[in-house]
Amino acid sequence: MKIRLLLVVCFIAVTGFCFAQNVVTQDSVQSMGNNLEKAKKPVIPSGRTILADMKANNPVMYSQYQSGKKMQRNGIVWTGIGGGIVIIGAICSVIPDTEGTTTMGSYVFEGGMDNSGLRMAGNVMMVTGAVCLSVSIPVMIVGGKRKKHTFQDFKNQYYLSQPSSYFQMNIYPNRVGIAYVF
C-alpha cells in the first residue's frame, strides 16, 4: 500500500514537473486541431547561412568575426614567412670559408673565399625570423579564438534559445508519455 502511494506521488510530481517545463518552453507541444503533436527541434543551418544572418542582423558581431578572420589569416601568413626566413638564415650561417683554390665551372679562384659576411647575414636572418614567429603565432591564435567565440555567441544567441535538455510530456488521444529530451 505504501509503495503504491509512493509511486502515485512520484508520478504526480514528475507530471507536474513536465507541465511546468512545458509552460516555460511553449515550443515543445503545439495544438493541431483536437490532437496535440510534438514540435520539431529547430535545425541549425550551415556556417555560411549563419554568417549571412550575422551580416544582415548584427553587423557589429560580423565586423568582430571579420577582424578575427583577418588576424588569423595574417598570423598564418607571417608564421610561414618567419619560418622560411629562419630556415634560409640557418643555411646561410653554416656555409664554411674555403681555403686554397676554389673551382666554379671553368673558373679557378686562388686564395679561397671569405664567407663571414654571409654567415653574419644568416645570423641576422635567424633572429629576424624568430621575432617574426614570436609575434605571428600569438596573433594567429588570438584571431582564431576571436573568430570562433564571435561565431559561437551569435549562434547561441539566435539559434539555440531552446534549453539543451528538458522533460517533456506528450499527450495523445489514447495515451500520455513522458520523455527526457537531450
C-alpha positions in Angstrom: 0.0 0.0 0.0 2.8 2.4 0.9 4.7 1.6 -2.3 1.6 2.3 -4.4 1.1 5.6 -2.7 4.8 6.5 -3.2 4.5 5.6 -6.9 1.4 7.8 -7.3 3.1 10.7 -5.5 6.2 10.3 -7.7 4.1 10.2 -10.9 2.2 13.3 -9.9 5.5 15.1 -9.1 7.0 14.1 -12.4 3.8 15.1 -14.3 3.8 18.5 -12.5 7.5 19.0 -13.4 6.8 18.2 -17.0 3.9 20.5 -17.2 5.8 23.3 -15.6 8.6 22.9 -18.1 6.1 22.9 -21.0 4.7 26.2 -19.7 8.3 27.7 -19.8 9.1 26.2 -23.2 5.9 26.6 -25.3 7.7 25.1 -28.3 7.6 21.5 -27.0 3.8 21.0 -27.6 1.7 22.5 -30.4 -2.0 22.4 -30.7 -3.2 20.9 -34.1 -7.0 20.8 -34.1 -8.1 18.3 -31.4 -4.7 16.4 -31.4 -1.6 17.5 -29.6 1.6 16.9 -31.5 5.3 17.2 -30.6 7.1 20.1 -32.2 10.3 19.6 -34.1 13.6 21.0 -32.7 14.9 23.9 -34.6 17.5 22.9 -37.2 20.8 24.9 -37.0 21.7 26.0 -40.6 25.1 25.7 -42.2 28.0 28.0 -41.3 27.5 30.1 -44.5 23.9 30.7 -43.7 24.8 31.7 -40.1 27.4 34.2 -41.4 24.9 35.6 -43.9 22.4 36.0 -41.0 25.1 37.6 -38.9 26.0 40.1 -41.6 22.3 41.0 -42.0 21.1 41.0 -38.4 24.2 42.0 -36.3 26.8 44.0 -38.2 28.9 44.6 -35.0 29.4 40.9 -34.4 30.1 40.4 -38.1 32.8 43.0 -38.0 34.3 41.3 -34.9 34.2 38.0 -36.8 35.9 39.5 -39.9 38.5 41.1 -37.6 39.3 37.7 -36.1 39.4 36.1 -39.5 41.9 38.7 -40.8 44.1 38.4 -37.7 44.2 34.6 -38.1 45.0 34.8 -41.8 47.8 37.4 -41.2 49.2 35.2 -38.4 49.3 32.2 -40.6 51.0 34.1 -43.5 53.6 35.7 -41.2 54.3 32.4 -39.5 55.2 30.9 -42.8 57.3 33.9 -43.8 59.1 33.8 -40.4 59.7 30.1 -40.7 61.2 30.5 -44.2 63.5 33.3 -43.0 64.7 31.2 -40.1 65.5 28.2 -42.5 67.3 30.4 -45.0 69.2 32.1 -42.2 70.3 28.7 -40.8 71.5 27.6 -44.2 73.5 30.8 -44.7 75.0 30.7 -41.2 76.6 27.3 -41.7 78.4 28.0 -45.0 82.1 27.4 -44.3 85.0 29.5 -45.5 87.1 27.9 -48.3 90.8 27.8 -48.3 93.2 27.3 -51.2 91.8 27.1 -54.7 88.1 27.1 -55.5 86.8 25.9 -58.8 83.5 27.1 -60.1 82.8 25.8 -63.5 85.7 26.8 -65.7 86.9 29.5 -63.3 89.6 28.8 -60.7 89.9 31.2 -57.7 93.1 31.4 -55.7 93.2 32.2 -52.0 89.8 30.9 -51.1 86.6 32.8 -50.3 85.6 34.6 -47.1 82.0 33.9 -46.2 81.9 35.7 -42.8 79.6 38.4 -44.2 77.2 35.7 -45.4 77.3 33.9 -42.0 76.6 37.2 -40.3 73.6 37.9 -42.6 72.4 34.3 -41.8 72.5 35.0 -38.0 70.6 38.3 -38.5 68.0 36.5 -40.7 67.5 33.8 -38.0 66.9 36.4 -35.3 64.5 38.3 -37.6 62.6 35.1 -38.4 62.4 34.2 -34.7 61.0 37.6 -33.8 58.5 37.3 -36.7 57.5 33.8 -35.4 57.2 35.0 -31.8 54.8 37.8 -32.9 52.8 36.0 -35.6 51.9 32.8 -33.7 50.0 34.6 -30.9 48.3 36.8 -33.5 47.1 33.7 -35.3 45.8 32.1 -32.0 44.0 35.2 -30.8 42.4 35.8 -34.2 41.2 32.2 -34.3 39.7 32.4 -30.9 38.0 35.8 -31.6 36.5 34.3 -34.8 35.3 31.2 -33.0 33.8 32.9 -30.0 32.0 35.5 -32.1 30.5 32.8 -34.3 29.5 30.7 -31.3 28.0 33.7 -29.5 25.9 34.6 -32.5 24.8 31.0 -33.0 23.8 30.7 -29.3 22.0 34.0 -29.3 19.9 33.4 -32.5 19.6 29.7 -32.9 19.9 27.9 -29.6 17.3 29.7 -27.5 15.8 26.3 -26.6 17.2 24.6 -23.5 19.6 21.7 -24.2 17.8 19.1 -22.2 14.4 19.0 -20.6 11.5 16.8 -19.6 8.5 16.8 -21.9 5.0 15.3 -21.5 3.5 14.1 -24.8 -0.3 13.9 -24.8 -2.1 11.9 -27.5 -5.8 10.9 -27.7 -5.3 7.4 -26.2 -2.1 7.8 -24.2 0.2 10.1 -22.2 4.0 9.8 -22.3 6.9 11.4 -20.5 10.1 12.0 -22.4 13.5 13.3 -21.5 14.8 15.3 -24.5 18.5 15.9 -24.7 
